[in-house]
């Protein structure tokens, strides 16, 4: 992950959340209601994550029983976990992202975009030509004779019959 993305996630987003809480929502509805709203949406997020997690887990098991690969269900599970984490985190911006990931119709849109992105990357990675003399580690070389000999078998390891 690029450094800029990490800075945005761990520095800019919390600062933006604080700005929204202190400068936008707090003055509009007051501090006590702002705190109550943040607590309520965290509780609602925990409940929604639990219920959607059960639905996704049930579909995952049904897909496995049917003998199919649960691609969609795995992505849904990941999105539900992230959605729940966003909702439990105090802040209104992360709450909006959390609800988007937890509500099935909007989660389906995010899942579709994520699948297209992953498919595009997978096709590019798989079809990239390998250079001549390609080696997995990049360290293997051909040798005519080995530089070592195997030790003789030890007598302690043998069993008498």
Order of alpha helices (4+ residues) and beta strands (2+ residues): alpha-alpha-alpha-alpha-alpha-alpha-alpha
